[in-house]
Amino acid sequence: MDGGRFSLEPGPGTIKGKKYEDALTVDWCSSDGFTEYNLGSSWKRMTASIGLDDTSSDWPMTVNILADGKARASVQAVTGTARPVDIDVKGITRLRIEYEITGGTCDFDNPPLLVIGTPLLAR
């Protein structure tokens, strides 16, 4: 895993009342961040549910998922909605997840908490 100062970390999150014990999360008030994963070309699909945690401030975020540098998905993460993602990663070496606040500045006392719930790779 490679990432910037605001990398995704394992941790629980809740989207629209559904608790995701197995999740990747990040909270911050910066313009953008990313995390990259080396998949080693041995996976076929990546699935997840993406949204902002129910306790989070409601500053929309855009999540872009790239596979070997090519856009595979773009999701608008907001509170109260879990957006499903199902991506073909067959033969992909590097998976990059980028995230940025799309509502300008945010509340530094209660930054948005991005939740990527139950991220799964399937062979």
Secondary structure as UniProt FT lines:
FT   STRAND          2..3
FT   TURN            5..6
FT   STRAND          9..10
FT   STRAND          13..15
FT   TURN            16..17
FT   STRAND          18..20
FT   STRAND          23..27
FT   STRAND          32..38
FT   TURN            40..41
FT   STRAND          45..52
FT   TURN            54..55
FT   STRAND          61..67
FT   TURN            68..69
FT   STRAND          70..77
FT   STRAND          83..88
FT   TURN            90..91
FT   STRAND          94..101
FT   TURN            108..109
FT   STRAND          113..122
//
